[in-house]
Amino acid sequence: MNIKTSKELVDEANKEIKVLSAEEVKSSYEKGDITLIDIRDIRELWKEGTIKNSIHIPRGMLEFWLDPQSSYFQEKKIGDMKNIVLFCALGFRSALATKALKEMGFKNVANASGGFDALKNVGLEVVNKERK
């Protein structure tokens, strides 16, 4: 079987989408110009925390929660989103997720290069995610 590798999919996605460095994300975050969305699994957030004021939308629900036509649409959770910046652990899942949102018609969406690790390393505040 000759399939594309996940790395090829991520590399292709990153060529088609807007990718921001961790420093660019930090600058926009500090100005209040972006909405950060953490698409990691909830268990990752419980274990490692998340960036303060980010919104958690699990990768598997992203397109459904952001689609006004979907029965899963989360208007209350989403509210008034500014420029959307997605992140995962290292930026791979969020590259594919950013591409999916772009294909849905979102214009104001970008991927955070390096993901949570890079955002943490440039000094964005990490907060614990409580189990409900």
C-alpha positions as CSV (number, residue, x, y, z in Angstrom):
1,M,0.0,0.0,0.0
2,N,1.4,3.4,-1.0
3,I,0.0,6.0,1.4
4,K,1.1,9.5,2.3
5,T,2.9,9.7,5.6
6,S,1.5,11.8,8.4
7,K,4.7,13.9,8.1
8,E,3.9,14.6,4.4
9,L,0.3,15.6,5.3
10,V,1.6,18.0,7.9
11,D,4.3,19.4,5.6
12,E,1.7,20.0,2.9
13,A,-0.7,21.6,5.3
14,N,1.9,24.0,6.6
15,K,2.6,25.2,3.0
16,E,-1.2,26.0,2.6
17,I,-1.9,27.7,5.9
18,K,-0.7,30.6,7.9
19,V,2.0,29.5,10.4
20,L,3.0,31.8,13.3
21,S,6.2,31.5,15.3
22,A,5.8,31.2,19.1
23,E,7.2,34.7,19.4
24,E,4.6,36.0,16.9
25,V,1.8,34.2,18.9
26,K,3.1,35.7,22.2
27,S,3.1,39.2,20.8
28,S,-0.4,38.9,19.4
29,Y,-1.6,37.2,22.6
30,E,-0.2,40.0,24.8
31,K,-2.0,42.6,22.6
32,G,-5.3,40.6,22.8
33,D,-5.4,40.2,19.1
34,I,-5.9,36.4,19.0
35,T,-8.0,33.6,20.3
36,L,-5.9,30.6,21.2
37,I,-7.4,27.2,20.8
38,D,-5.8,24.1,22.4
39,I,-6.8,21.1,20.4
40,R,-4.9,18.5,22.5
41,D,-6.6,15.6,24.2
42,I,-8.1,16.5,27.6
43,R,-5.7,14.0,29.3
44,E,-2.8,16.1,27.9
45,L,-4.2,19.2,29.5
46,W,-4.7,17.5,32.8
47,K,-1.1,16.3,32.8
48,E,0.7,19.4,31.4
49,G,-1.7,22.3,31.8
50,T,-2.7,24.8,29.1
51,I,-2.0,28.4,28.1
52,K,-3.9,30.8,30.2
53,N,-7.1,32.0,28.6
54,S,-7.0,29.5,25.7
55,I,-10.1,27.6,24.7
56,H,-10.0,23.8,24.7
57,I,-11.6,22.2,21.7
58,P,-10.6,18.6,21.3
59,R,-9.3,17.8,17.8
60,G,-12.0,15.4,17.1
61,M,-14.7,18.0,17.7
62,L,-13.2,21.1,16.2
63,E,-15.0,21.3,12.9
64,F,-18.3,20.3,14.6
65,W,-18.1,22.9,17.4
66,L,-17.2,25.7,15.0
67,D,-20.0,24.8,12.4
68,P,-23.2,26.8,13.0
69,Q,-25.1,24.1,11.0
70,S,-23.9,21.3,13.3
71,S,-25.9,20.0,16.2
72,Y,-22.6,20.2,18.2
73,F,-22.1,24.0,17.5
74,Q,-20.8,25.7,20.7
75,E,-21.8,29.3,20.3
76,K,-21.6,30.0,24.0
77,K,-18.1,28.5,24.2
78,I,-16.8,30.1,21.0
79,G,-18.5,33.5,21.3
80,D,-16.6,36.4,19.6
81,M,-13.5,34.8,18.3
82,K,-10.7,37.1,17.0
83,N,-7.9,35.7,14.9
84,I,-7.9,32.0,15.7
85,V,-4.5,30.4,16.5
86,L,-4.6,26.6,17.0
87,F,-2.0,24.6,18.9
88,C,-1.4,21.0,19.9
89,A,1.7,19.5,21.6
90,L,4.2,20.2,18.8
91,G,2.2,21.8,16.0
92,F,1.5,18.7,13.9
93,R,-2.2,18.0,14.7
94,S,-2.9,21.7,14.7
95,A,-1.4,22.1,11.2
96,L,-4.0,19.6,9.9
97,A,-6.7,21.2,12.0
98,T,-5.8,24.7,10.7
99,K,-6.0,23.3,7.1
100,A,-9.4,21.8,7.8
101,L,-10.8,25.2,9.2
102,K,-9.3,27.0,6.2
103,E,-11.1,24.5,3.9
104,M,-14.3,25.2,5.9
105,G,-13.9,28.9,4.9
106,F,-12.3,30.4,8.0
107,K,-10.0,33.2,6.9
108,N,-8.6,34.2,10.3
109,V,-6.9,31.0,11.3
110,A,-3.3,30.1,11.9
111,N,-1.1,27.3,13.3
112,A,1.3,27.9,16.2
113,S,4.6,26.5,15.1
114,G,6.1,24.2,17.7
115,G,2.8,24.0,19.6
116,F,2.4,24.0,23.4
117,D,6.1,23.3,24.0
118,A,7.2,26.4,22.0
119,L,4.5,28.6,23.5
120,K,5.5,27.5,27.0
121,N,9.2,28.1,26.2
122,V,8.6,31.8,25.1
123,G,7.0,32.5,28.4
124,L,3.2,32.3,27.9
125,E,1.6,31.5,31.2
126,V,0.6,27.9,31.8
127,V,-2.4,27.1,34.0
128,N,-3.6,23.8,35.4
129,K,-6.7,22.2,33.8
130,E,-9.0,20.9,36.5
131,R,-10.8,17.6,36.1
132,K,-14.5,18.2,36.3
